[in-house]
Amino acid sequence: MGTGGASIRQPGHAYAELVGGPLDGQFLDVTGWSAQQLLDGALLICETGMYGPGGRSDYAGRAGAAGRLYWQGDAP
């Protein structure tokens, strides 16, 4: 994953689509994540977010929206 790189999905892995924000349309490998971890989401390093290189984009799940993590905003 990432700018200029191929997004390769591995057989047997689970992925969540990132919706909104600077990583919109990319997929995150969430293999082994619990239901609670999927709802909590993750802060992902993102060079194209509000805080530039080294900044983070916050993505979290929503009840009833399996397979997607939604952008919550950016953090330094």
N, C-alpha and C positions, 0 to 999 in steps of 0.2 A: 504494500500500500504506500501511497505517497505520490507526490508530484513527479511525473515522468516515469514512474515505476509501474510495472504490471501488477494488477490485483489478481492474485492467483488463489483460487479456493481449493482447499485440500479436501479430498474425500473423507467423510466421517467427521468433519468438523462442523460446528454450528456458527452461523454468522448473523450479525444484526446490521441492518442498514442504518446509516447515520442520516438523519433527516434535519435539514435546515443548517444554518451557520456555515462556517468556512469548510467543513468536511462533508457537506451535503452530497449524498449519492455514493459515498464510499462505504465499504463494509468492514466491520470489526470482527475478528475472530473471538467469539465468546464461548468457546468450547469449555465445558466444565464449570461455567458460571451458574450459581444457584438462582432461583426465581427472585430472591431478595437482591442479589447482586445486579441482576438485570434491571430491576426497578431503580436501584441506587445509581447505576451507571458508572461513569468514569470521567476523570479529567484527562484529556488527551493532549499531548504536546502538539502544537499547531503553529507553524510559522506564518500563516496567513490570517490569523485572528487579530483582534483589536490590539493585542500587546506585542505583535510581531514575533520574531524568533525567540524561543524560550517560553512563550506564553502558552496558556492551556485553554482548551475549549471543553466546556462541561456538557456532557450528553447523558441523559437519563431515560429510563423506560417509562411507560404509562400502562396502567392496568388495562387489559383487553387489547393491547397493541403489540402482540408478540412479534419478534423479529425486527423491531425497530427501536432505535434510541434517538431521542429528540434533543435538539440543541437547547440548552438552558441559558447560555451566555458564555462570556470569556473571562478568564482570570489571569493575573500576572504570573 
